[in-house]
């Protein structure tokens, strides 16, 4: 089992890989898949924040569900997720 630091690193590496894949798929003109994979990337990046803070991660596939509340860190993460999706 991975420790917390390794777990965060794992999620961020997965998020980066997914974002790179979304960019590749976008170049092929496969817009729907690019959007889907970019959202997966954003979800994984947001989940890494929860793990880094020692909090439970909801098992959902919804950016809005993951970014709920008034937490400024998660609000910033939401903005970054939006930028990642807009990039696709």
N, CA, C and O atoms as a DFTB+ gen file, in Angstrom:
352 C
 N C O
     1  1       0.840      -1.177       0.000
     2  2       0.000       0.000       0.000
     3  2       0.886       1.241       0.000
     4  3       1.916       1.292       0.672
     5  1       0.458       2.242      -0.772
     6  2       1.219       3.484      -0.865
     7  2       0.962       4.364       0.349
     8  3      -0.128       4.350       0.921
     9  1       1.967       5.120       0.733
    10  2       1.796       6.137       1.761
    11  2       1.130       7.358       1.151
    12  3       0.929       7.410      -0.062
    13  1       0.780       8.350       1.982
    14  2       0.052       9.518       1.487
    15  2       0.804      10.291       0.397
    16  3       0.194      10.729      -0.579
    17  1       2.104      10.462       0.551
    18  2       2.872      11.214      -0.445
    19  2       2.882      10.466      -1.779
    20  3       2.695      11.063      -2.839
    21  1       3.101       9.167      -1.711
    22  2       3.102       8.366      -2.933
    23  2       1.721       8.349      -3.589
    24  3       1.606       8.356      -4.814
    25  1       0.685       8.329      -2.766
    26  2      -0.683       8.317      -3.296
    27  2      -0.984       9.624      -4.031
    28  3      -1.565       9.608      -5.116
    29  1      -0.593      10.744      -3.448
    30  2      -0.797      12.048      -4.104
    31  2      -0.027      12.069      -5.423
    32  3      -0.564      12.475      -6.454
    33  1       1.219      11.635      -5.388
    34  2       2.042      11.614      -6.596
    35  2       1.396      10.738      -7.665
    36  3       1.366      11.106      -8.840
    37  1       0.884       9.587      -7.262
    38  2       0.218       8.681      -8.206
    39  2      -0.956       9.374      -8.893
    40  3      -1.071       9.330     -10.117
    41  1      -1.835      10.019      -8.105
    42  2      -3.007      10.683      -8.673
    43  2      -2.602      11.816      -9.612
    44  3      -3.213      11.999     -10.665
    45  1      -1.566      12.583      -9.232
    46  2      -1.126      13.686     -10.088
    47  2      -0.487      13.174     -11.381
    48  3      -0.672      13.769     -12.443
    49  1       0.254      12.085     -11.295
    50  2       0.829      11.495     -12.502
    51  2      -0.276      10.990     -13.433
    52  3      -0.204      11.165     -14.650
    53  1      -1.290      10.367     -12.850
    54  2      -2.429       9.902     -13.657
    55  2      -3.150      11.089     -14.305
    56  3      -3.540      11.019     -15.470
    57  1      -3.324      12.167     -13.552
    58  2      -3.985      13.363     -14.079
    59  2      -3.186      13.947     -15.238
    60  3      -3.759      14.314     -16.264
    61  1      -1.883      14.034     -15.084
    62  2      -1.024      14.569     -16.147
    63  2      -1.076      13.681     -17.388
    64  3      -1.168      14.181     -18.510
    65  1      -1.016      12.384     -17.189
    66  2      -1.094      11.447     -18.315
    67  2      -2.422      11.615     -19.062
    68  3      -2.450      11.657     -20.291
    69  1      -3.519      11.709     -18.304
    70  2      -4.825      11.874     -18.932
    71  2      -4.898      13.183     -19.713
    72  3      -5.458      13.221     -20.808
    73  1      -4.338      14.251     -19.158
    74  2      -4.376      15.536     -19.854
    75  2      -3.556      15.475     -21.145
    76  3      -3.979      16.000     -22.174
    77  1      -2.398      14.841     -21.092
    78  2      -1.594      14.660     -22.311
    79  2      -2.355      13.833     -23.341
    80  3      -2.317      14.131     -24.535
    81  1      -3.046      12.796     -22.879
    82  2      -3.839      11.961     -23.778
    83  2      -4.974      12.774     -24.397
    84  3      -5.260      12.641     -25.587
    85  1      -5.618      13.615     -23.589
    86  2      -6.695      14.469     -24.103
    87  2      -6.170      15.386     -25.203
    88  3      -6.842      15.601     -26.211
    89  1      -4.981      15.920     -25.010
    90  2      -4.389      16.788     -26.029
    91  2      -4.118      16.010     -27.321
    92  3      -4.355      16.515     -28.418
    93  1      -3.622      14.781     -27.181
    94  2      -3.362      13.953     -28.364
    95  2      -4.656      13.640     -29.107
    96  3      -4.712      13.729     -30.334
    97  1      -5.684      13.278     -28.364
    98  2      -6.971      12.937     -28.973
    99  2      -7.586      14.181     -29.624
   100  3      -8.230      14.088     -30.669
   101  1      -7.383      15.331     -29.006
   102  2      -7.895      16.580     -29.566
   103  2      -7.263      16.869     -30.928
   104  3      -7.938      17.322     -31.852
   105  1      -5.969      16.606     -31.041
   106  2      -5.276      16.816     -32.314
   107  2      -5.854      15.941     -33.426
   108  3      -5.781      16.290     -34.604
   109  1      -6.424      14.808     -33.040
   110  2      -7.056      13.918     -34.013
   111  2      -8.487      14.341     -34.332
   112  3      -9.162      13.706     -35.142
   113  1      -8.946      15.417     -33.691
   114  2     -10.296      15.906     -33.943
   115  2     -11.385      15.123     -33.233
   116  3     -12.555      15.209     -33.606
   117  1     -11.020      14.370     -32.226
   118  2     -12.003      13.560     -31.493
   119  2     -12.439      14.347     -30.254
   120  3     -12.032      14.048     -29.132
   121  1     -13.263      15.342     -30.487
   122  2     -13.642      16.326     -29.471
   123  2     -14.305      15.704     -28.253
   124  3     -13.956      16.043     -27.122
   125  1     -15.239      14.816     -28.462
   126  2     -15.956      14.213     -27.322
   127  2     -15.001      13.477     -26.391
   128  3     -15.078      13.615     -25.171
   129  1     -14.100      12.693     -26.977
   130  2     -13.151      11.939     -26.151
   131  2     -12.172      12.872     -25.462
   132  3     -11.786      12.634     -24.318
   133  1     -11.767      13.933     -26.152
   134  2     -10.845      14.897     -25.539
   135  2     -11.480      15.528     -24.308
   136  3     -10.826      15.667     -23.275
   137  1     -12.746      15.909     -24.409
   138  2     -13.457      16.500     -23.263
   139  2     -13.596      15.498     -22.127
   140  3     -13.366      15.830     -20.964
   141  1     -13.971      14.284     -22.466
   142  2     -14.145      13.250     -21.445
   143  2     -12.839      12.996     -20.691
   144  3     -12.827      12.952     -19.461
   145  1     -11.746      12.831     -21.430
   146  2     -10.466      12.530     -20.795
   147  2      -9.955      13.731     -20.003
   148  3      -9.356      13.561     -18.941
   149  1     -10.185      14.947     -20.510
   150  2      -9.773      16.147     -19.768
   151  2     -10.522      16.242     -18.446
   152  3      -9.946      16.640     -17.433
   153  1     -11.810      15.877     -18.449
   154  2     -12.564      15.890     -17.195
   155  2     -12.015      14.852     -16.228
   156  3     -11.913      15.114     -15.029
   157  1     -11.662      13.684     -16.735
   158  2     -11.064      12.661     -15.882
   159  2      -9.769      13.189     -15.253
   160  3      -9.500      12.949     -14.076
   161  1      -8.983      13.899     -16.039
   162  2      -7.741      14.489     -15.543
   163  2      -8.026      15.470     -14.410
   164  3      -7.360      15.445     -13.375
   165  1      -9.007      16.322     -14.611
   166  2      -9.355      17.309     -13.588
   167  2      -9.836      16.635     -12.306
   168  3      -9.474      17.057     -11.208
   169  1     -10.646      15.593     -12.445
   170  2     -11.131      14.874     -11.265
   171  2      -9.973      14.278     -10.474
   172  3      -9.947      14.364      -9.246
   173  1      -9.024      13.679     -11.170
   174  2      -7.889      13.060     -10.487
   175  2      -7.030      14.109      -9.791
   176  3      -6.539      13.873      -8.687
   177  1      -6.845      15.263     -10.423
   178  2      -6.067      16.330      -9.797
   179  2      -6.762      16.836      -8.532
   180  3      -6.108      17.080      -7.517
   181  1      -8.073      16.992      -8.590
   182  2      -8.823      17.448      -7.417
   183  2      -8.770      16.394      -6.313
   184  3      -8.610      16.733      -5.140
   185  1      -8.901      15.139      -6.675
   186  2      -8.826      14.075      -5.673
   187  2      -7.460      14.053      -4.993
   188  3      -7.362      13.721      -3.812
   189  1      -6.408      14.403      -5.726
   190  2      -5.076      14.445      -5.112
   191  2      -5.003      15.500      -4.018
   192  3      -4.261      15.336      -3.049
   193  1      -5.765      16.580      -4.163
   194  2      -5.789      17.624      -3.123
   195  2      -6.406      17.065      -1.846
   196  3      -5.877      17.268      -0.753
   197  1      -7.520      16.365      -1.988
   198  2      -8.149      15.756      -0.813
   199  2      -7.188      14.787      -0.118
   200  3      -7.072      14.789       1.107
   201  1      -6.507      13.968      -0.907
   202  2      -5.573      12.997      -0.337
   203  2      -4.431      13.722       0.375
   204  3      -4.040      13.335       1.477
   205  1      -3.897      14.770      -0.251
   206  2      -2.798      15.530       0.359
   207  2      -3.214      16.148       1.684
   208  3      -2.386      16.311       2.580
   209  1      -4.484      16.491       1.815
   210  2      -4.992      17.090       3.049
   211  2      -5.455      16.039       4.053
   212  3      -5.934      16.379       5.135
   213  1      -5.315      14.771       3.699
   214  2      -5.712      13.698       4.609
   215  2      -7.211      13.517       4.737
   216  3      -7.692      12.976       5.733
   217  1      -7.948      13.963       3.743
   218  2      -9.408      13.876       3.762
   219  2      -9.889      12.711       2.910
   220  3      -9.178      12.226       2.030
   221  1     -11.107      12.276       3.189
   222  2     -11.716      11.217       2.392
   223  2     -12.037      11.746       0.999
   224  3     -12.394      12.911       0.822
   225  1     -11.904      10.869       0.026
   226  2     -12.206      11.220      -1.360
   227  2     -13.512      10.556      -1.743
   228  3     -13.674       9.343      -1.611
   229  1     -14.450      11.378      -2.224
   230  2     -15.711      10.810      -2.693
   231  2     -15.460      10.025      -3.971
   232  3     -14.685      10.447      -4.829
   233  1     -16.116       8.889      -4.091
   234  2     -15.986       8.076      -5.301
   235  2     -17.071       8.498      -6.286
   236  3     -18.062       7.799      -6.495
   237  1     -16.849       9.660      -6.877
   238  2     -17.783      10.207      -7.859
   239  2     -17.000      10.639      -9.089
   240  3     -15.784      10.825      -9.042
   241  1     -17.714      10.792     -10.173
   242  2     -17.126      11.325     -11.402
   243  2     -17.836      12.627     -11.744
   244  3     -18.488      12.756     -12.780
   245  1     -17.687      13.584     -10.841
   246  2     -18.343      14.878     -11.006
   247  2     -17.461      15.957     -10.393
   248  3     -17.223      15.969      -9.185
   249  1     -16.984      16.853     -11.230
   250  2     -16.166      17.957     -10.726
   251  2     -16.963      18.789      -9.734
   252  3     -16.445      19.156      -8.679
   253  1     -18.213      19.092     -10.057
   254  2     -19.011      19.936      -9.162
   255  2     -19.223      19.277      -7.809
   256  3     -19.239      19.967      -6.790
   257  1     -19.386      17.961      -7.773
   258  2     -19.546      17.271      -6.489
   259  2     -18.250      17.307      -5.687
   260  3     -18.279      17.427      -4.462
   261  1     -17.117      17.204      -6.371
   262  2     -15.833      17.227      -5.677
   263  2     -15.459      18.618      -5.173
   264  3     -14.702      18.744      -4.210
   265  1     -15.977      19.652      -5.809
   266  2     -15.595      21.022      -5.479
   267  2     -16.650      21.769      -4.681
   268  3     -16.712      22.998      -4.727
   269  1     -17.458      21.054      -3.969
   270  2     -18.528      21.696      -3.211
   271  2     -17.985      22.432      -1.989
   272  3     -16.882      22.151      -1.520
   273  1     -18.761      23.358      -1.491
   274  2     -18.394      24.061      -0.267
   275  2     -17.720      25.397      -0.512
   276  3     -17.585      25.852      -1.648
   277  1     -17.302      26.012       0.580
   278  2     -16.709      27.345       0.538
   279  2     -15.197      27.324       0.710
   280  3     -14.590      28.372       0.928
   281  1     -14.594      26.183       0.619
   282  2     -13.160      26.037       0.826
   283  2     -12.397      26.766      -0.284
   284  3     -12.576      26.443      -1.458
   285  1     -11.552      27.742       0.062
   286  2     -10.837      28.485      -0.985
   287  2      -9.879      27.621      -1.799
   288  3      -9.667      27.884      -2.983
   289  1      -9.301      26.602      -1.184
   290  2      -8.408      25.717      -1.938
   291  2      -9.195      24.983      -3.015
   292  3      -8.740      24.864      -4.153
   293  1     -10.372      24.493      -2.654
   294  2     -11.161      23.754      -3.628
   295  2     -11.764      24.698      -4.669
   296  3     -11.990      24.290      -5.808
   297  1     -12.027      25.949      -4.298
   298  2     -12.492      26.928      -5.279
   299  2     -11.393      27.173      -6.306
   300  3     -11.661      27.235      -7.506
   301  1     -10.157      27.312      -5.835
   302  2      -9.026      27.476      -6.754
   303  2      -8.855      26.238      -7.621
   304  3      -8.573      26.346      -8.814
   305  1      -9.025      25.059      -7.024
   306  2      -8.916      23.816      -7.788
   307  2      -9.998      23.773      -8.858
   308  3      -9.753      23.322      -9.976
   309  1     -11.179      24.238      -8.518
   310  2     -12.268      24.286      -9.486
   311  2     -11.923      25.167     -10.673
   312  3     -12.224      24.834     -11.820
   313  1     -11.295      26.283     -10.388
   314  2     -10.883      27.183     -11.459
   315  2      -9.834      26.507     -12.343
   316  3      -9.903      26.591     -13.569
   317  1      -8.870      25.842     -11.721
   318  2      -7.839      25.141     -12.494
   319  2      -8.448      24.015     -13.325
   320  3      -8.030      23.782     -14.460
   321  1      -9.436      23.318     -12.762
   322  2     -10.123      22.265     -13.511
   323  2     -10.837      22.867     -14.716
   324  3     -10.819      22.301     -15.810
   325  1     -11.464      24.016     -14.502
   326  2     -12.145      24.705     -15.602
   327  2     -11.137      25.054     -16.708
   328  3     -11.408      24.859     -17.892
   329  1      -9.971      25.573     -16.301
   330  2      -8.960      25.920     -17.308
   331  2      -8.483      24.703     -18.075
   332  3      -8.251      24.774     -19.282
   333  1      -8.335      23.576     -17.372
   334  2      -7.899      22.346     -18.032
   335  2      -8.938      21.908     -19.061
   336  3      -8.589      21.495     -20.167
   337  1     -10.206      21.997     -18.695
   338  2     -11.256      21.606     -19.632
   339  2     -11.340      22.591     -20.799
   340  3     -11.570      22.192     -21.941
   341  1     -11.152      23.875     -20.504
   342  2     -11.211      24.881     -21.552
   343  2     -10.056      24.727     -22.542
   344  3     -10.167      25.095     -23.711
   345  1      -8.955      24.182     -22.052
   346  2      -7.776      23.954     -22.883
   347  2      -8.028      22.895     -23.944
   348  3      -7.373      22.887     -24.987
   349  1      -8.959      22.016     -23.685
   350  2      -9.236      20.902     -24.599
   351  2     -10.109      21.336     -25.754
   352  3     -10.439      20.523     -26.618
